[in-house]
Amino acid sequence: MVQTIQARNVALNDLETNFKLEWVEDDQLFREWQDDLPEISDYEKQRLDRVKASYRNLLKHPPLLENTVKMVVLSPFLDLADFYLAPFHVTSEKSVEIIDEDEGIIVRGQLDVLALFQEFWVVAIESKKAAFSLEVGIPQLLAYMLANLSADRPTYGLLMNGSSFLFVKLVKRETPQYAFSRWFSMFNPGNDLYTVLSILKRLGQLNVGNVS
């Protein structure tokens, strides 16, 4: 029987039960975010310094407006990683609404899902709150990745909410297994955005290699 993934309301437990999805904490499953990362240029570092400064300035003037995450943070990353250029293409999936009840107040946000090459997914979490935690997007991201999982190559994803970033790898094996990168944040010392861009470029190289 073919199982249909309904990404809008899916919970992590649903994926684990219906698809035997397994979280693996073995460091060797996801080496791509650590090994053979390309260097980024001084110009790219300057651009990312401006992205960090722009986001910090936005935090001083809440609430964050809808689409701010994509405009200020995500779009520069996709540009610098050349994901707007051939052979890549960016397609937008339907947004998934998320709701959080805080002290009787309903806060609405959305998950914007972008597909690059259908084997690299980006989930941007937007909110009128400062930010929803990345955890709210994990089930939806994995659902989209499962729907496009190939037996002979892995699928990659990125969760981001403006200030934090988390990479995900999903592989078929006997049962689907996934692993995370470490958590990258705007608030860590230095500029984690350098490493985030380098990982994006590396995963882009791997996706091009898979279809060439």
Disulfide bonds with the S-S distance in Angstrom:
none
